Structures are given as C-alpha cells and as structure tokens.
Amino acid sequence: MASTTQVPVTPAAPTRRRPQASARAVSRGRARFNVLGALGGWFWLAVIILPIYYVVITSTKDQAGFFSSNPLLPPTSPTFDNYALVLQSDFAQYFANSLIVTAGSVLPTLLVSFMAAYAIVRGRGWFLNWTNKLFLLGLAIPLHATIIPIYWMITRAHMYDTLLALILPSVAFAIPISVLILGNFLRDVPNELFESMRLDGASDWAMMWRLALPLVRPAVVTVGIYDALNVWNGFLFPLILTQSPSTRVLPLSLWTFQGEFSVNIPAVLASVVLATLPLLVVYVVARRQLVSGLTAGFSK
C-alpha cells in the first residue's frame, strides 16, 4: 500500500488593514472648514456689495432726503424721479453715442488682433518677429503720455469733436493687449490639428477661421468684454477730443447734473445705474464664455 506524503502548508500572512482611526482623521481633515478663508471671502463680498448698495438706494432718494438721512439706510419714501430726470436729459443720445463708440472700437480691435495674433503664432520670418515686438512696445506706452500728440493728429485730420476721434485712439490702444492675450491662447492649440487640416488641403485662411477661431472663442469673448469695458468707461478721450453735447458719451453726461453751486448726487447715481445695466446684460449673456476664458489654463 503506497504511502502518501503530506506537504506542509504555510499559513498565509495576515493582511494588514488600515487603522480606522487614520481613515477617520483623513475624513475629518477633508471636512475641516477654512475659517480664515471664509471670513476673508465674506469681508471681500461686503467690500464689493456695499458701494453697489449705496449707489442703488441713493438713486431712489430726493436731494433733501440725501442730505438729511443716514446714507446707508434705505429711503422712507423711495422715488424714481431721478431716473425720469436722467431719461429726460438726453440720456438716449448719450447712450447711443457710447454704444457706437464701443461697438466701433471693439469689433475692429477683435478682427485685427485675432488675425495679427494668428499670423505671429503660426507664421515665421523677421517681419512677424518685429511686429510682435512692436505690439509689446505698445503696452509700455501710457495713454496719458500720448494725449497731446493724439490731440494734434485729430485736429490736423479735421476729426475733432466727432465720434471717429474717439474710436481710432481706442482701437490703437486696445490692439497690443488683445494681440498678447489671443496669441497666448493660440499657442495652446495643438499643432497636430493644423497639420491635419493642411494635409486635407485647407489654406491658412480656412484654418484661421474654421479651426483657430472656434477653439479660442472664449478668449475672444473675454478680450471683447475687457475692451468694451475700457471704452464704455473711458473719460479722458471724450474729455479732450469732444466738446459739443451731440458727441457726448455717458461718462461725460454726469456733468449734466452739475449745477453752479451744487451737484444733484441722486441723479448722478441714477445715471450710473442706467449706464451699468448694459454691461450687466452683456455679462449675463456671455458669462459662460467669459468664465471659461478667464480660467483657461488653470486646470493643466
């Protein structure tokens, strides 16, 4: 009868389990609140909200209530007479002038800046290299240092006191920063996409409009809103290059409510509220493109 040999079986090593205490500590660490960050966020929110609150409630007060009541308390009897006064003081004409100047400045700026940025990023040669340096040089020139030469050129060109006198300098000062921002976004577009379209027989013009523009659309929207905000709130060019009420824009329309001995502060703030509403509408419509353009690159 054959004998069977039994092979000794080595017991398996016990598996180590992570202590439950450490897991609980990790969960407690993740759920811990940043108290200082929260307090700082609420403080910054108060800093932002308080001026807006003051402007809105003051625009619903009359002049007597503005000087006699607490400036931070809402009015006991709110009135919209200030808004009626603003609308009756040629506000529609000033609004139309600002709209024409803003649209006439932003649209050419975006068109020229996008094509220039595409040529600088995708092109080669000493001319494009020097063109890029020329745009960067434009960032180092402050606006206030050029107001006298601009005034001389505008008067020599017989464009003084016209809306075109506001559009041309605004375009010139908006192009350098726009080219810089759009160029940085275009450099993030993979080169393989351009090579693939080139193999399919697409020209540079087709690649610029059919490939590059859809991919950098958030950047274009962001640059457009940034340039529009600067032009809409611009005060120096309208002050120096225009004179008559027919070419007055919204920032200069605040002078309408300045009397000989006093200033109608509630009417001025009502005009500020009405001038801010278009920018608020633009932000609500294009907020997704704006946020994606501002946060692009942070997830890399």
Backbone bond lengths (Angstrom), bond angles and torsions (degrees), N, CA, C in turn:
res aa  C-N    CA-C-N  psi(-1)  N-CA   C-N-CA  omega(-1)  CA-C   N-CA-C  phi
1 M - - - 1.479 - - 1.506 109.23 -
2 A 1.340 117.28 123.62 1.473 121.42 -174.79 1.511 110.19 -71.34
3 S 1.264 112.87 139.74 1.472 118.81 178.14 1.512 109.95 -91.53
4 T 1.303 116.08 141.53 1.478 121.74 179.65 1.515 109.45 -103.43
5 T 1.308 115.25 134.26 1.466 121.20 179.16 1.520 108.73 -97.95
6 Q 1.281 114.82 131.91 1.467 120.11 179.69 1.528 110.22 -96.43
7 V 1.312 115.05 123.12 1.468 120.70 179.64 1.516 108.29 -84.93
8 P 1.321 117.54 126.95 1.467 118.74 -179.41 1.515 111.09 -68.08
9 V 1.285 113.88 134.29 1.474 119.98 -179.74 1.515 109.30 -98.04
10 T 1.327 114.92 124.03 1.466 120.18 179.56 1.520 109.43 -78.46
11 P 1.270 117.26 125.33 1.471 118.02 -179.16 1.524 111.60 -64.84
12 A 1.312 114.86 140.08 1.477 119.69 -179.15 1.516 109.98 -66.40
13 A 1.348 112.63 143.31 1.465 117.93 179.63 1.508 109.87 -68.98
14 P 1.282 115.54 136.17 1.475 117.64 -179.00 1.519 110.96 -64.77
15 T 1.324 115.13 135.44 1.467 120.02 178.99 1.527 110.36 -75.17
16 R 1.324 113.01 138.11 1.463 118.72 -179.62 1.528 109.71 -85.15
17 R 1.245 113.55 131.16 1.464 119.63 177.11 1.521 109.49 -103.98
18 R 1.323 112.65 141.35 1.463 117.70 177.94 1.515 109.05 -67.12
19 P 1.255 115.48 129.64 1.475 117.80 -179.93 1.517 110.36 -56.75
20 Q 1.310 114.09 139.68 1.455 118.93 179.88 1.516 112.00 -66.94
21 A 1.326 114.82 -25.51 1.475 117.64 -179.57 1.519 110.85 -64.44
22 S 1.376 117.47 -41.23 1.464 119.52 -179.47 1.522 111.10 -66.83
23 A 1.360 116.99 -38.68 1.472 119.33 177.50 1.524 111.14 -62.61
24 R 1.313 115.12 -40.78 1.468 117.73 177.76 1.523 111.31 -65.06
25 A 1.336 115.99 -36.25 1.470 119.02 179.04 1.516 110.90 -65.34
26 V 1.389 115.75 -39.62 1.459 118.41 178.41 1.522 111.15 -64.31
27 S 1.364 115.59 -43.24 1.470 118.53 179.18 1.515 111.74 -64.32
28 R 1.335 115.88 -37.75 1.470 117.79 176.98 1.520 111.03 -66.59
29 G 1.357 117.19 -35.38 1.459 119.52 178.99 1.516 112.28 -67.06
30 R 1.361 115.59 -36.41 1.462 118.29 178.77 1.525 111.65 -71.28
31 A 1.319 116.71 -33.32 1.462 119.90 -177.67 1.521 113.07 -85.94
32 R 1.324 117.59 -1.65 1.452 120.58 -178.65 1.529 109.52 -70.30
33 F 1.275 116.40 135.23 1.458 121.61 -178.35 1.530 109.80 -88.71
34 N 1.327 114.24 145.83 1.458 120.98 175.54 1.527 107.41 -89.68
35 V 1.314 115.18 94.08 1.459 120.05 -174.10 1.523 110.83 -66.05
36 L 1.323 116.98 -44.01 1.463 119.65 -178.80 1.525 111.27 -65.46
37 G 1.343 116.26 -39.71 1.462 118.96 177.45 1.514 112.34 -64.61
38 A 1.339 116.15 -40.20 1.467 119.42 178.46 1.521 111.49 -64.99
39 L 1.328 116.57 -43.46 1.475 119.62 178.68 1.522 110.76 -63.78
40 G 1.333 115.99 -41.20 1.467 118.60 177.82 1.511 112.23 -64.11
41 G 1.354 117.33 -38.69 1.458 120.11 177.62 1.517 112.90 -64.90
42 W 1.353 116.55 -42.89 1.459 119.55 177.85 1.529 111.73 -66.30
43 F 1.329 116.62 -36.42 1.463 119.49 177.63 1.526 111.12 -64.92
44 W 1.335 116.41 -43.41 1.463 119.31 180.00 1.534 111.00 -67.83
45 L 1.348 116.98 -34.54 1.461 119.97 175.37 1.520 111.05 -63.31
46 A 1.335 117.07 -39.54 1.464 120.24 177.27 1.520 111.34 -65.22
47 V 1.337 116.46 -38.60 1.468 120.01 178.29 1.519 111.02 -62.90
48 I 1.328 117.39 -36.00 1.464 121.26 -179.29 1.525 111.19 -78.10
49 I 1.338 116.61 -41.64 1.464 120.37 -173.05 1.522 112.08 -75.85
50 L 1.327 118.25 -34.83 1.463 120.74 -174.30 1.528 112.98 -59.49
51 P 1.332 121.31 -47.69 1.480 118.47 177.49 1.523 112.95 -62.89
52 I 1.348 117.18 -37.89 1.464 119.22 178.67 1.528 110.88 -64.59
53 Y 1.315 115.80 -42.28 1.462 120.29 177.62 1.531 110.70 -61.55
54 Y 1.328 116.82 -42.41 1.466 120.38 -179.34 1.526 111.04 -64.34
55 V 1.325 117.25 -41.83 1.463 120.29 -179.10 1.520 110.72 -64.91
56 V 1.327 117.19 -43.44 1.470 120.47 -176.18 1.522 111.20 -67.51
57 I 1.340 118.28 -47.30 1.462 119.22 -176.87 1.524 111.37 -71.64
58 T 1.324 118.28 -31.55 1.466 120.13 178.74 1.516 111.01 -70.36
59 S 1.331 117.49 -32.10 1.462 119.75 179.27 1.526 112.36 -68.33
60 T 1.335 118.02 -14.72 1.472 121.47 178.07 1.522 112.45 -100.91
61 K 1.343 117.80 11.73 1.462 121.98 177.33 1.521 109.83 -105.83
62 D 1.327 115.99 155.01 1.456 119.39 169.70 1.526 109.26 -87.54
63 Q 1.314 116.97 172.87 1.463 119.86 -176.13 1.522 111.89 -64.59
64 A 1.313 117.47 -37.39 1.463 119.42 179.11 1.523 110.85 -66.09
65 G 1.311 117.20 -42.54 1.460 120.04 178.18 1.505 112.71 -68.96
66 F 1.319 117.24 -28.77 1.467 120.22 179.31 1.526 111.20 -67.57
67 F 1.325 117.84 -39.90 1.461 120.45 -177.35 1.528 112.72 -84.85
68 S 1.327 118.35 -19.43 1.458 119.62 -174.36 1.522 113.93 -102.25
69 S 1.324 119.02 -23.69 1.461 121.27 -175.12 1.522 110.81 -100.27
70 N 1.320 114.36 169.83 1.459 121.13 175.49 1.525 108.96 -66.25
71 P 1.333 118.07 129.03 1.470 118.82 -174.92 1.518 113.95 -65.20
72 L 1.336 119.01 -21.35 1.459 121.39 -177.84 1.527 112.99 -97.39
73 L 1.317 117.33 -4.27 1.460 120.02 178.39 1.520 110.09 -92.11
74 P 1.327 118.16 142.53 1.468 119.76 177.08 1.517 110.96 -66.21
75 P 1.314 118.30 153.85 1.465 120.72 -178.13 1.527 111.29 -69.28
76 T 1.325 114.95 145.79 1.471 119.42 177.50 1.526 111.44 -71.42
77 S 1.324 116.21 -33.54 1.465 120.43 177.09 1.533 108.16 -130.30
78 P 1.321 117.98 86.35 1.472 119.91 -177.71 1.525 111.28 -65.78
79 T 1.318 113.91 147.28 1.463 120.77 -179.78 1.524 109.11 -137.34
80 F 1.322 114.33 151.67 1.460 121.21 177.39 1.529 111.07 -111.58
81 D 1.324 115.90 22.92 1.461 119.51 177.87 1.526 111.58 -66.10
82 N 1.333 117.35 -30.61 1.464 119.73 179.04 1.525 111.14 -64.81
83 Y 1.323 117.05 -39.78 1.457 119.97 177.54 1.523 111.05 -67.18
84 A 1.331 116.64 -37.94 1.461 119.23 176.39 1.522 111.12 -64.33
85 L 1.346 116.51 -39.38 1.461 120.00 177.96 1.519 111.23 -64.33
86 V 1.339 117.19 -40.17 1.471 120.64 178.97 1.523 110.66 -64.69
87 L 1.313 117.46 -44.05 1.464 120.31 -178.97 1.517 111.95 -67.31
88 Q 1.326 117.23 -27.92 1.462 120.68 178.46 1.523 112.87 -82.74
89 S 1.315 118.05 -10.64 1.472 121.89 -176.54 1.522 111.23 -99.71
90 D 1.336 116.43 49.48 1.472 122.75 177.39 1.527 112.51 57.65
91 F 1.333 117.04 33.16 1.454 119.03 179.36 1.526 111.32 -65.56
92 A 1.332 117.60 -35.33 1.469 120.89 -179.35 1.526 111.09 -62.40
93 Q 1.336 117.03 -39.16 1.464 119.82 179.38 1.525 110.87 -68.72
94 Y 1.328 117.33 -42.94 1.460 120.41 178.41 1.528 110.90 -64.42
95 F 1.336 115.65 -38.58 1.456 119.76 178.06 1.530 111.03 -64.76
96 A 1.326 116.82 -42.15 1.467 120.34 178.72 1.531 111.00 -64.35
97 N 1.329 116.85 -39.96 1.470 119.75 177.57 1.528 111.32 -62.87
98 S 1.321 116.69 -43.94 1.464 119.45 178.66 1.523 111.24 -64.68
99 L 1.315 116.51 -38.30 1.460 120.03 178.96 1.525 111.40 -65.67
100 I 1.323 116.76 -40.95 1.470 120.26 179.12 1.521 110.50 -66.01
101 V 1.330 116.57 -44.89 1.466 119.88 -179.20 1.529 110.69 -65.26
102 T 1.324 117.75 -41.17 1.463 120.47 -178.86 1.524 111.40 -67.29
103 A 1.327 116.79 -49.04 1.469 119.66 179.24 1.524 111.51 -65.23
104 G 1.334 117.02 -40.63 1.460 119.99 178.97 1.510 113.82 -68.51
105 S 1.332 117.51 -18.58 1.468 120.91 177.75 1.525 112.06 -93.89
106 V 1.326 117.23 -40.22 1.468 120.66 -173.19 1.522 111.33 -75.30
107 L 1.321 117.95 -44.50 1.464 120.04 -176.15 1.530 112.42 -62.66
108 P 1.337 120.81 -49.64 1.476 118.13 175.05 1.523 113.17 -63.50
109 T 1.322 117.22 -33.95 1.458 119.86 178.70 1.520 111.54 -62.38
110 L 1.325 117.23 -46.26 1.462 120.54 179.59 1.525 111.38 -64.99
111 L 1.313 116.92 -41.26 1.464 120.10 -179.32 1.527 111.64 -64.26
112 V 1.322 116.29 -51.08 1.465 119.98 -178.49 1.531 111.14 -67.88
113 S 1.315 117.58 -40.92 1.461 121.10 -177.20 1.529 111.48 -66.70
114 F 1.325 117.29 -41.42 1.460 119.31 -179.81 1.524 111.52 -65.93
115 M 1.316 117.19 -44.91 1.467 119.43 179.35 1.531 110.99 -66.36
116 A 1.333 117.25 -39.39 1.463 119.66 178.38 1.526 111.16 -66.55
117 A 1.330 117.67 -42.23 1.463 120.64 178.55 1.520 111.01 -63.95
118 Y 1.328 118.00 -40.04 1.470 120.40 178.35 1.523 110.96 -64.80
119 A 1.337 116.88 -41.93 1.460 119.56 179.52 1.526 111.39 -65.85
120 I 1.321 117.39 -38.14 1.464 120.35 -179.33 1.522 110.83 -69.62
121 V 1.328 118.02 -40.31 1.462 121.26 -176.63 1.519 111.43 -75.81
122 R 1.339 117.25 -43.72 1.458 120.52 -174.55 1.522 113.48 -92.36
123 G 1.318 117.25 -17.46 1.457 120.02 -176.44 1.514 112.87 -91.02
124 R 1.297 115.38 169.78 1.464 123.27 178.25 1.523 108.25 -134.03
125 G 1.312 115.51 153.82 1.458 119.55 176.40 1.516 111.67 129.42
126 W 1.333 114.17 159.94 1.464 119.34 -176.92 1.525 111.68 -70.67
127 F 1.340 117.45 -28.50 1.460 119.97 -178.37 1.528 110.85 -65.97
128 L 1.336 116.41 -46.18 1.456 119.62 179.26 1.522 111.30 -67.92
129 N 1.328 117.05 -32.52 1.461 119.82 177.27 1.522 111.29 -64.49
130 W 1.313 116.72 -44.13 1.462 120.11 178.46 1.532 111.34 -70.93
131 T 1.328 116.62 -30.54 1.461 119.07 176.11 1.520 111.29 -64.70
132 N 1.333 116.12 -40.96 1.463 119.93 177.13 1.522 111.01 -62.92
133 K 1.321 117.45 -41.50 1.466 120.71 177.31 1.520 111.31 -64.85
134 L 1.327 116.55 -34.08 1.464 119.74 178.79 1.523 110.94 -66.97
135 F 1.341 116.87 -39.60 1.462 119.89 176.14 1.525 111.20 -65.52
136 L 1.330 116.89 -40.11 1.464 119.33 177.81 1.522 111.41 -65.36
137 L 1.327 116.97 -33.30 1.466 120.24 176.58 1.518 111.05 -65.23
138 G 1.338 117.18 -31.83 1.457 119.98 178.47 1.511 113.25 -64.84
139 L 1.347 117.75 -24.18 1.459 120.23 177.58 1.520 112.20 -71.97
140 A 1.332 116.73 -23.28 1.464 120.24 -176.59 1.522 112.78 -87.37
141 I 1.324 118.39 -6.32 1.464 121.75 -178.01 1.519 108.65 -96.35
142 P 1.320 119.18 115.13 1.475 119.96 179.15 1.518 111.52 -72.40
143 L 1.313 114.92 151.01 1.461 120.68 -177.70 1.521 111.63 -64.66
144 H 1.329 117.18 -40.19 1.465 120.12 -175.20 1.522 112.10 -67.83
145 A 1.331 117.32 -23.93 1.466 119.64 -179.48 1.519 112.51 -76.59
146 T 1.317 118.49 -12.66 1.463 121.74 -176.23 1.530 112.76 -112.00
147 I 1.314 118.33 6.91 1.452 119.22 -173.97 1.527 111.82 -67.81
148 I 1.334 117.99 -34.47 1.472 119.97 178.85 1.530 111.23 -69.37
149 P 1.346 120.22 -49.11 1.483 118.08 174.92 1.520 113.58 -60.07
150 I 1.336 117.30 -37.33 1.466 119.17 178.56 1.528 110.55 -65.40
151 Y 1.325 117.12 -42.12 1.467 120.22 177.61 1.522 110.65 -61.01
152 W 1.337 117.86 -40.30 1.464 121.31 179.92 1.523 110.70 -65.71
153 M 1.338 117.61 -43.48 1.466 120.48 -179.45 1.527 111.22 -67.92
154 I 1.320 117.27 -38.47 1.467 119.70 179.88 1.520 111.20 -66.18
155 T 1.311 116.69 -42.47 1.468 119.34 179.04 1.524 111.85 -68.65
156 R 1.326 117.61 -37.12 1.463 120.49 178.35 1.531 110.99 -67.93
157 A 1.325 116.88 -30.44 1.463 121.14 178.55 1.524 112.58 -86.29
158 H 1.336 117.52 3.97 1.467 123.47 178.47 1.537 111.43 57.85
159 M 1.324 116.15 39.93 1.462 121.45 177.20 1.523 112.34 -114.02
160 Y 1.321 117.33 10.67 1.467 119.48 -179.12 1.525 110.13 -66.29
161 D 1.325 115.48 141.77 1.450 124.11 179.50 1.536 111.46 64.72
162 T 1.320 115.75 37.84 1.461 121.80 173.85 1.531 108.52 -129.61
163 L 1.321 116.05 159.99 1.455 120.01 177.88 1.520 111.90 -69.44
164 L 1.318 117.02 -27.35 1.468 119.86 177.05 1.518 111.46 -65.24
165 A 1.333 117.06 -28.85 1.469 120.30 176.55 1.523 111.79 -66.19
166 L 1.322 117.79 -22.86 1.459 121.24 176.48 1.525 112.10 -89.51
167 I 1.325 116.92 -29.77 1.461 120.54 -175.50 1.523 111.55 -73.87
168 L 1.327 117.15 -47.44 1.465 120.18 -173.82 1.531 112.90 -62.49
169 P 1.334 120.76 -49.43 1.477 118.42 176.98 1.526 113.11 -63.69
170 S 1.330 117.10 -34.14 1.467 119.29 178.84 1.523 111.07 -64.11
171 V 1.324 117.06 -40.49 1.467 120.57 177.04 1.523 110.51 -64.46
172 A 1.319 116.93 -42.60 1.465 120.47 -177.35 1.527 112.20 -63.31
173 F 1.318 117.37 -39.03 1.463 119.78 -178.44 1.527 112.68 -83.49
174 A 1.325 118.33 -16.47 1.467 120.59 179.37 1.521 112.73 -89.29
175 I 1.323 118.21 -21.94 1.470 120.41 -175.63 1.528 112.79 -65.69
176 P 1.340 122.09 -45.71 1.478 119.46 -176.04 1.518 114.29 -57.62
177 I 1.331 118.40 -49.89 1.454 119.98 -178.81 1.525 110.64 -68.01
178 S 1.334 118.09 -32.93 1.461 120.69 178.48 1.523 111.30 -67.26
179 V 1.320 117.22 -41.64 1.471 120.72 177.52 1.524 110.61 -63.92
180 L 1.308 117.15 -39.81 1.469 120.36 179.90 1.532 111.37 -63.88
181 I 1.326 117.81 -45.27 1.464 120.73 -178.17 1.524 111.03 -68.78
182 L 1.331 117.47 -46.84 1.457 120.16 -179.26 1.519 111.81 -66.67
183 G 1.330 117.69 -34.12 1.464 120.34 177.01 1.514 112.36 -64.27
184 N 1.322 117.36 -39.45 1.468 120.25 177.10 1.529 111.73 -64.56
185 F 1.321 117.52 -36.85 1.459 119.75 177.42 1.529 111.35 -70.84
186 L 1.330 117.26 -38.54 1.462 119.71 -179.58 1.523 111.70 -67.25
187 R 1.319 117.88 -28.77 1.464 119.63 177.50 1.524 112.40 -68.28
188 D 1.321 118.15 -20.59 1.459 121.35 178.78 1.517 113.17 -82.74
189 V 1.334 117.81 -9.77 1.463 120.40 177.90 1.527 108.51 -73.69
190 P 1.331 119.74 127.18 1.477 120.96 -178.20 1.518 111.82 -59.63
191 N 1.318 115.11 138.37 1.463 120.41 179.85 1.518 111.58 -68.56
192 E 1.343 117.54 -24.55 1.466 120.55 -179.75 1.521 111.85 -61.79
193 L 1.329 117.06 -32.43 1.460 119.79 179.23 1.525 111.23 -66.27
194 F 1.313 116.81 -40.50 1.464 119.82 177.44 1.520 111.04 -67.50
195 E 1.336 116.61 -41.33 1.465 119.05 179.52 1.519 111.06 -64.84
196 S 1.334 117.39 -36.20 1.456 119.88 178.45 1.526 111.65 -64.74
197 M 1.314 116.28 -42.81 1.465 118.66 177.58 1.516 111.80 -69.07
198 R 1.323 116.92 -32.85 1.465 119.11 178.37 1.527 110.46 -66.69
199 L 1.343 117.47 -38.08 1.461 120.20 176.86 1.519 112.11 -65.25
200 D 1.325 116.12 -28.65 1.464 119.76 177.18 1.518 112.71 -80.13
201 G 1.335 116.89 -0.38 1.456 120.51 176.68 1.513 115.29 93.72
202 A 1.337 117.93 13.69 1.463 120.55 -179.65 1.527 110.01 -78.03
203 S 1.307 115.89 144.06 1.458 121.27 177.38 1.520 110.54 -86.57
204 D 1.330 115.42 171.17 1.462 119.64 177.77 1.524 111.63 -62.33
205 W 1.312 116.64 -36.06 1.467 120.50 178.54 1.527 110.97 -64.14
206 A 1.344 116.67 -42.29 1.466 120.55 178.50 1.520 111.28 -67.87
207 M 1.330 118.12 -39.52 1.461 120.74 179.48 1.528 110.94 -66.59
208 M 1.305 116.96 -33.70 1.463 120.05 -179.12 1.527 111.08 -67.28
209 W 1.346 117.19 -43.23 1.453 119.94 -174.30 1.526 113.38 -90.33
210 R 1.330 117.68 -29.90 1.464 120.47 -175.91 1.525 113.52 -95.90
211 L 1.326 117.40 -20.93 1.462 120.26 -178.80 1.516 111.71 -115.14
212 A 1.321 116.66 -55.85 1.467 119.83 -173.46 1.528 112.01 -68.37
213 L 1.329 116.89 -44.51 1.472 119.37 -176.23 1.531 112.85 -63.41
214 P 1.349 121.02 -46.70 1.478 118.30 177.54 1.521 113.67 -62.49
215 L 1.336 117.83 -32.60 1.456 119.71 -177.66 1.529 112.56 -75.11
216 V 1.322 117.66 -29.56 1.473 120.86 -178.92 1.520 111.24 -107.24
217 R 1.325 117.44 21.06 1.464 120.09 -179.96 1.525 112.63 -59.32
218 P 1.361 120.35 -41.05 1.477 117.89 175.86 1.522 113.24 -59.00
219 A 1.324 116.95 -36.85 1.466 119.45 177.90 1.515 111.26 -67.69
220 V 1.319 117.54 -37.81 1.465 120.98 178.56 1.518 110.28 -64.50
221 V 1.329 116.82 -42.95 1.470 120.26 178.27 1.522 110.56 -64.11
222 T 1.330 116.86 -42.14 1.470 120.28 179.78 1.526 111.50 -62.66
223 V 1.324 116.27 -45.61 1.469 120.05 179.09 1.528 110.55 -65.07
224 G 1.335 116.79 -38.86 1.461 119.30 179.26 1.518 112.58 -63.72
225 I 1.339 116.89 -42.42 1.469 119.54 178.54 1.523 110.57 -67.75
226 Y 1.318 117.25 -39.17 1.465 120.16 178.67 1.524 111.41 -62.98
227 D 1.338 116.73 -46.33 1.465 119.76 179.16 1.524 111.32 -66.95
228 A 1.333 117.27 -38.81 1.460 119.98 179.52 1.521 111.11 -64.69
229 L 1.325 116.54 -37.45 1.465 119.38 178.64 1.522 111.34 -64.52
230 N 1.332 116.86 -41.10 1.466 120.11 179.16 1.520 111.68 -66.19
231 V 1.316 117.04 -41.53 1.467 119.77 -178.94 1.522 110.75 -71.88
232 W 1.338 117.05 -40.80 1.468 121.10 -177.75 1.528 111.03 -62.88
233 N 1.337 116.57 -37.67 1.461 120.70 -179.41 1.528 113.48 -94.96
234 G 1.318 117.07 6.09 1.467 119.75 -178.23 1.521 112.21 -63.99
235 F 1.326 115.29 137.01 1.472 120.47 -177.58 1.528 112.34 -123.33
236 L 1.332 117.94 -33.46 1.462 120.30 -173.25 1.524 111.92 -68.88
237 F 1.330 117.91 -49.90 1.461 120.25 179.48 1.527 112.53 -60.96
238 P 1.335 120.31 -47.27 1.476 118.19 176.59 1.521 113.06 -62.30
239 L 1.324 117.77 -32.63 1.460 120.21 -179.25 1.524 111.77 -69.08
240 I 1.327 117.13 -38.16 1.471 121.26 -174.58 1.522 111.88 -90.30
241 L 1.324 117.66 -36.89 1.462 121.21 -168.58 1.522 113.78 -100.76
242 T 1.328 119.17 -2.31 1.468 121.73 176.70 1.514 109.46 -130.75
243 Q 1.329 114.46 160.77 1.467 119.17 -176.52 1.518 112.72 -141.88
244 S 1.321 118.47 -44.38 1.464 121.48 -173.21 1.522 110.82 -80.90
245 P 1.335 117.91 155.22 1.474 120.89 177.94 1.524 113.29 -63.72
246 S 1.332 118.67 -23.83 1.465 120.69 -178.35 1.527 112.42 -68.78
247 T 1.327 118.31 -21.86 1.468 122.32 178.23 1.525 112.25 -109.98
248 R 1.303 117.47 14.46 1.465 121.17 -178.26 1.513 109.88 -77.09
249 V 1.322 116.60 140.54 1.461 122.58 178.39 1.522 109.10 -107.08
250 L 1.336 116.22 177.32 1.458 120.35 -172.72 1.532 114.25 -61.48
251 P 1.336 120.67 -43.07 1.474 117.45 178.46 1.528 113.56 -58.82
252 L 1.340 117.27 -33.49 1.469 119.82 177.98 1.523 112.32 -81.85
253 S 1.324 117.32 -15.97 1.464 118.90 -179.35 1.523 112.47 -68.32
254 L 1.322 117.85 -15.69 1.460 120.21 177.46 1.517 111.55 -64.06
255 W 1.335 116.64 -24.29 1.467 119.40 177.40 1.523 111.96 -66.89
256 T 1.313 118.12 -18.22 1.461 120.78 -179.20 1.523 111.50 -61.67
257 F 1.325 116.55 -31.09 1.462 121.33 -176.23 1.525 112.33 -97.06
258 Q 1.321 116.67 17.93 1.463 121.44 177.15 1.530 108.51 -101.91
259 G 1.322 115.81 113.21 1.451 120.38 179.35 1.516 112.39 -86.87
260 E 1.315 115.53 -169.29 1.467 120.04 -178.69 1.514 111.74 -74.98
261 F 1.330 117.84 -35.21 1.462 120.86 -176.96 1.530 113.20 -121.84
262 S 1.301 118.91 -8.69 1.466 120.60 -177.65 1.522 109.56 -150.18
263 V 1.329 114.18 170.55 1.457 121.91 178.84 1.525 107.58 -126.82
264 N 1.314 116.14 132.64 1.461 121.61 178.43 1.533 107.78 -80.05
265 I 1.331 116.19 87.52 1.460 121.23 -175.33 1.531 112.05 -62.50
266 P 1.339 121.26 -46.37 1.465 119.16 178.21 1.526 113.70 -58.58
267 A 1.336 117.47 -37.49 1.465 119.39 177.88 1.521 111.24 -69.09
268 V 1.335 116.71 -37.39 1.462 119.93 177.28 1.523 110.70 -61.97
269 L 1.332 116.61 -44.33 1.462 119.90 179.88 1.522 111.70 -70.06
270 A 1.327 118.28 -31.67 1.460 120.16 173.44 1.525 110.91 -64.21
271 S 1.326 116.61 -38.22 1.457 120.03 175.50 1.528 111.12 -65.65
272 V 1.323 117.06 -36.93 1.470 120.36 177.09 1.525 110.76 -63.85
273 V 1.328 116.95 -41.52 1.467 120.46 179.20 1.527 110.53 -62.86
274 L 1.324 117.30 -45.36 1.465 120.52 -179.77 1.526 111.41 -66.50
275 A 1.338 117.53 -34.64 1.461 120.10 178.91 1.518 112.16 -73.18
276 T 1.332 117.60 -22.51 1.460 121.06 -179.29 1.519 112.37 -84.54
277 L 1.323 118.04 -22.72 1.460 121.07 -176.27 1.533 113.44 -59.09
278 P 1.347 120.90 -41.96 1.476 118.45 177.47 1.519 113.29 -60.30
279 L 1.334 117.89 -40.36 1.463 120.12 178.13 1.523 110.94 -64.61
280 L 1.323 116.98 -36.83 1.458 120.39 177.53 1.527 111.17 -65.13
281 V 1.325 116.90 -39.94 1.464 120.53 178.23 1.528 110.60 -64.92
282 V 1.324 117.12 -42.25 1.468 120.46 178.66 1.521 110.92 -62.76
283 Y 1.322 116.86 -39.48 1.464 119.45 178.66 1.524 111.39 -66.41
284 V 1.316 117.51 -41.41 1.465 120.14 179.90 1.521 110.93 -63.83
285 V 1.332 117.20 -39.30 1.459 120.60 -178.21 1.525 111.66 -71.37
286 A 1.338 116.56 -41.83 1.472 120.73 -173.05 1.515 112.80 -110.86
287 R 1.341 117.96 27.04 1.457 119.39 -175.10 1.524 112.19 -68.09
288 R 1.340 117.85 -34.50 1.466 119.17 -179.34 1.518 111.47 -66.82
289 Q 1.326 116.19 -45.22 1.458 119.35 177.80 1.523 111.17 -65.23
290 L 1.327 116.52 -36.83 1.457 120.18 -179.57 1.522 111.22 -66.59
291 V 1.326 117.53 -45.81 1.466 120.71 -179.04 1.526 110.84 -66.30
292 S 1.329 117.32 -41.70 1.465 119.33 179.00 1.520 111.50 -66.94
293 G 1.327 117.76 -32.10 1.456 119.56 176.07 1.515 113.07 -72.32
294 L 1.328 117.26 -36.49 1.456 120.69 179.58 1.517 112.26 -72.88
295 T 1.339 117.91 -33.63 1.467 121.78 -176.57 1.512 113.00 -96.68
296 A 1.317 119.38 4.92 1.467 120.91 -179.60 1.521 109.35 -65.19
297 G 1.324 115.08 133.78 1.459 120.58 178.74 1.513 114.08 95.93
298 F 1.335 119.08 -16.49 1.463 120.52 -179.06 1.536 112.31 -77.22
299 S 1.323 116.73 -19.91 1.457 119.52 -179.53 1.513 113.31 -89.44
300 K 1.312 118.14 0.75 1.455 120.87 -178.35 1.525 109.53 -81.76
